[in-house]
Amino acid sequence: MRHIINLEVENSAGVMARIVGLFSARGYNIESIVAGKTVEECTARITLVVIGDDKIIEQVNKQLNKLIDVIRVTDVTREDFVNRELLLVKIHCPPARRTEASLVGNIFGAKVVDISAKSLTFELTGSESKITAFLQTLRPFGIREVARTGPIAMVRDFNPRSSE
């Protein structure tokens, strides 16, 4: 099963290497990893996508909690959460096809972030399925380059009982 795990960690040198080392030492694969600073400069947030059964994920969570730089480990997989990916995609697009490519981008809510005589580069955020569908739709243009983050996720605060 695919799990999305959020880590709150100390923002210091070597933290990412220790986390990745923990996985590689045990033969576990990280499908994607996204990291960035939080509101506080001294902490960072890391979102991992890991595939494994519940027993493996339980072991991973225990091992992550043992790392001194890790403040909090949250497996959001079974929670009600919001997630998004970021995509940058460059397509082959001569001037004669720009209108057509732009219409495709508009349908998906993508933004043109770079243009040249031979290409267009789009930026898109959304769910994994939206990103995948956009890439499939762009294939006939000729995809030249793709940069994709993998998901970042946050648990929703909504609680039906608290809204009374």
C-alpha positions as CSV (number, residue, x, y, z in Angstrom):
1,M,0.0,0.0,0.0
2,R,1.1,3.5,-0.7
3,H,1.7,5.7,2.3
4,I,2.2,9.5,2.6
5,I,4.3,10.3,5.7
6,N,4.9,13.9,6.9
7,L,7.9,14.6,9.0
8,E,8.6,17.7,11.0
9,V,12.4,17.9,11.4
10,E,15.1,20.2,12.6
11,N,16.4,22.3,9.7
12,S,20.0,21.3,10.0
13,A,22.8,19.8,7.8
14,G,22.6,16.1,7.3
15,V,19.0,15.5,8.3
16,M,18.0,14.4,4.8
17,A,21.0,12.1,4.5
18,R,20.1,10.4,7.8
19,I,16.5,9.9,6.7
20,V,17.4,8.5,3.3
21,G,20.1,6.4,4.9
22,L,17.6,4.8,7.3
23,F,15.5,3.7,4.3
24,S,18.4,2.4,2.2
25,A,19.9,0.5,5.1
26,R,16.7,-1.5,5.5
27,G,16.1,-1.9,1.8
28,Y,13.0,0.2,1.7
29,N,12.3,2.4,-1.3
30,I,11.2,6.1,-1.2
31,E,8.8,6.7,-4.1
32,S,9.1,10.5,-3.7
33,I,10.5,13.0,-1.2
34,V,9.7,16.7,-1.0
35,A,11.2,19.0,1.6
36,G,11.0,22.7,2.5
37,K,11.3,25.1,5.4
38,T,8.3,25.8,7.6
39,V,7.1,29.0,9.1
40,E,9.9,28.7,11.7
41,E,13.4,28.8,10.2
42,C,14.7,26.1,12.6
43,T,12.3,23.4,11.3
44,A,11.5,21.8,7.9
45,R,8.8,19.6,6.6
46,I,9.5,16.5,4.6
47,T,6.8,14.5,2.8
48,L,7.7,11.0,1.9
49,V,5.8,8.6,-0.3
50,V,6.6,5.0,0.7
51,I,5.2,1.7,-0.5
52,G,4.8,-1.1,2.0
53,D,2.4,-3.1,4.1
54,D,1.3,-1.9,7.5
55,K,4.0,-3.9,9.3
56,I,6.8,-2.3,7.2
57,I,5.3,1.2,7.6
58,E,5.0,0.7,11.3
59,Q,8.7,-0.2,11.4
60,V,9.6,2.8,9.3
61,N,7.7,5.1,11.6
62,K,9.4,3.7,14.7
63,Q,12.8,4.1,13.1
64,L,12.1,7.7,12.0
65,N,10.9,8.6,15.5
66,K,14.3,7.4,16.8
67,L,16.2,9.9,14.7
68,I,17.3,12.8,16.9
69,D,16.5,15.4,14.3
70,V,12.9,14.2,13.8
71,I,10.4,16.1,15.8
72,R,7.1,14.5,14.6
73,V,6.1,11.7,12.2
74,T,2.6,11.6,10.8
75,D,1.3,9.0,8.4
76,V,-1.6,10.8,6.8
77,T,-2.7,8.0,4.6
78,R,-5.8,7.0,6.6
79,E,-6.6,10.6,7.5
80,D,-8.8,13.1,5.7
81,F,-6.1,15.1,3.9
82,V,-5.4,17.5,1.1
83,N,-2.5,16.8,-1.3
84,R,-1.0,18.5,-4.3
85,E,1.8,17.9,-6.7
86,L,3.7,20.5,-8.7
87,L,4.6,19.9,-12.4
88,L,6.8,21.8,-14.8
89,V,6.5,20.4,-18.3
90,K,8.2,21.6,-21.5
91,I,6.6,20.6,-24.8
92,H,7.6,20.9,-28.4
93,C,5.4,23.7,-29.7
94,P,6.1,25.8,-32.8
95,P,4.1,29.1,-33.1
96,A,1.4,27.4,-35.2
97,R,0.4,25.1,-32.4
98,R,0.5,27.6,-29.4
99,T,-3.2,28.4,-29.4
100,E,-4.0,24.7,-29.3
101,A,-1.5,24.0,-26.6
102,S,-2.7,27.0,-24.6
103,L,-6.3,25.8,-24.8
104,V,-5.3,22.4,-23.4
105,G,-3.4,24.1,-20.6
106,N,-6.4,26.3,-19.8
107,I,-8.7,23.3,-19.5
108,F,-6.4,21.9,-16.8
109,G,-5.7,25.2,-15.1
110,A,-2.1,25.2,-16.1
111,K,-0.1,28.4,-16.5
112,V,2.5,29.1,-19.3
113,V,5.7,30.1,-17.5
114,D,8.1,30.1,-20.4
115,I,7.9,30.4,-24.1
116,S,10.5,30.1,-26.9
117,A,10.4,29.7,-30.7
118,K,10.2,25.9,-30.3
119,S,8.6,25.2,-27.0
120,L,6.1,26.1,-24.2
121,T,6.6,25.4,-20.6
122,F,3.6,24.9,-18.3
123,E,3.2,24.9,-14.6
124,L,0.4,22.9,-13.0
125,T,-0.5,22.0,-9.5
126,G,-3.1,19.4,-8.6
127,S,-3.8,15.8,-7.6
128,E,-1.7,13.0,-9.0
129,S,-4.5,12.0,-11.4
130,K,-4.8,15.5,-12.7
131,I,-1.1,15.8,-13.3
132,T,-1.0,12.4,-15.0
133,A,-4.0,13.3,-17.2
134,F,-2.4,16.6,-18.3
135,L,0.8,14.8,-19.3
136,Q,-1.1,12.2,-21.3
137,T,-3.0,15.0,-23.1
138,L,0.2,16.8,-23.9
139,R,1.9,13.7,-25.4
140,P,0.9,14.4,-29.0
141,F,2.8,17.7,-28.8
142,G,6.0,15.9,-27.9
143,I,7.1,16.2,-24.2
144,R,10.7,17.5,-24.1
145,E,11.2,17.7,-20.3
146,V,9.3,17.0,-17.1
147,A,10.0,18.1,-13.5
148,R,7.5,16.7,-10.9
149,T,7.5,17.0,-7.2
150,G,5.5,14.1,-5.9
151,P,2.8,14.9,-3.4
152,I,2.8,17.3,-0.4
153,A,0.0,16.7,2.1
154,M,-1.8,18.3,5.0
155,V,-4.5,16.7,7.2
156,R,-7.8,18.6,7.1
157,D,-9.0,20.5,10.2
158,F,-12.6,20.0,9.4
159,N,-14.6,18.2,12.1
160,P,-18.3,18.1,11.5
161,R,-19.0,18.1,15.3
162,S,-17.0,21.3,15.9
163,S,-18.9,23.3,13.3
164,E,-22.2,23.4,15.3
